[in-house]
Amino acid sequence: MLREYLVNNSESKEITFIVELKTKVDSKKEVEKFTQYLADFIVEREPSTVYGYFISEDGKKVTLIERYNNSEDGIQHGKDFVNGPNFEKFFEQFEIESFITIGNASDDFKTFATDNGFQIEYRSSIGGYVRR
């Protein structure tokens, strides 16, 4: 039965980032090229289960969605990002307008984010499920 593969959101360890970005460059094509480069870079190195960029029609706003199996994977991504070759390039292209993490982020994740200067709004589950 399908229900056997359901996990209540409140019991899931998955975390999802929803990051709203403002572009700093005028070329929509340049933004698209850079985000594809980042996606290609991440897929080869990290355990994210979802990683995608979505751009507004005018090219001025981008939404980044990332989903990780657990907070430890989110921390590893953060370490790789902060210490990796794309950190400065990312902030040459984008300004973070908001950063929301949904799911049951661990205290270790929250401490890591704060210690590295990320201002995150956390939202916990009030209902729903994850299908396995």
N, C-alpha and C positions, 0 to 999 in steps of 0.2 A: 504494500500500500504506500502511496505517496507520503502520507503523514509520518511514516517512519523516518523520513529524511528531513523533517522540519526541526529547526532549532529556534526557540523563542529569541527574539532580538535581545532581550534582557539577559540571556545566557550566552550569547555569542561573544566571541573575543574579537571579531572583525571590527576594524575601525575604517572610516572613510573620511577623506579630506575633501572639502569643497572650498576651493580657493578662487576668489574673485580678483582678477587682475586688470589693471589699466595699462594699455600699451604705451611705450615711450617712443616708438618709432612710427613713422608715417606710412610705411609700406606694409599693406596687408600680406603681400607675397613674402616679404622678409619675415614677418611673424610666423606665417605658416611653415616656411622653410626651417626656422629655428625650432618650432615646437615639434616638427617631425624628426629633426636631429635629436632632440631630447628624448622623444619616445623610443627611437631606435637605440639610443644610448642606454636607457633604463631597461628595456626588455632583455638586453644581454647581461645585465648585472644584478638585477634586484628581484625580490620575490613578490612584487605587487601582483594582485590578481586583476586589477583594473587600473589603467593609466591613460587618461585622455584629455585633450584640449578641445574646447568649443569656442568659436569666435563669433562675435556679433557681425551683423551685416556690414556695418561701417568700419570694422576692423579695429575699433578703439577699445573693446572689452573682450577679455578671454576668461573662460571658466575652466579651471583645472580640476578634474575629478581623479582621486587616487583611492584605491581600496586595498587594504592589507589584511592578512589573515589574523594578525594580532598586533598588540602594541610594540612587541619586540621588533617585528618587521618594520613598523613605522619608525622606530628609533634608528634602526640600521639605515633606512632610507635617508633620514635626517643627517646622520653622520656622513654618509656617502655624499650627500648634497653639500653640506657645509664645508667639507674637506676636499671636495672634488673639483674638477676642472671647469664646471659649469656655473658655479655659484655667482661669480662676478658677471658673467655673460647674461645670466638670468635677470639680474637686477639692472643691467643695461637695457634690456628689452621691456621689463615689466616693473610695475609698482603694485604691491599687494594692497588691495582695498579691504578685503576681509578674508579671514581664514577660519573656517568652521570645521571642527572634528566631530563626527557623529559616531556613536557607539560607546563601548565601555573602555575608554582610554585609561590605561594604568597610571598610577601615581608616578612611576618612573618615566613614562612618556611625558606627562605634564611637566615634570621637573626638567627633563631634557629640553623641551620646547622653550620653557621660560629661561633656562640658563643660556640658550642660544638666541635669545631676542625675539622669538616668535610670539606674537600676541594672538592667542587662539580663543575662540568662543567654543565651549564644549556643550554638546547636547547629548543627553542619554535617551535611551529608548523608553517609550510609553506604550508600545504595542508593535506587533508585527512579527515577522519571522525571516529566517534565512533558510532557503531550501538547499539541502545537501544531496 
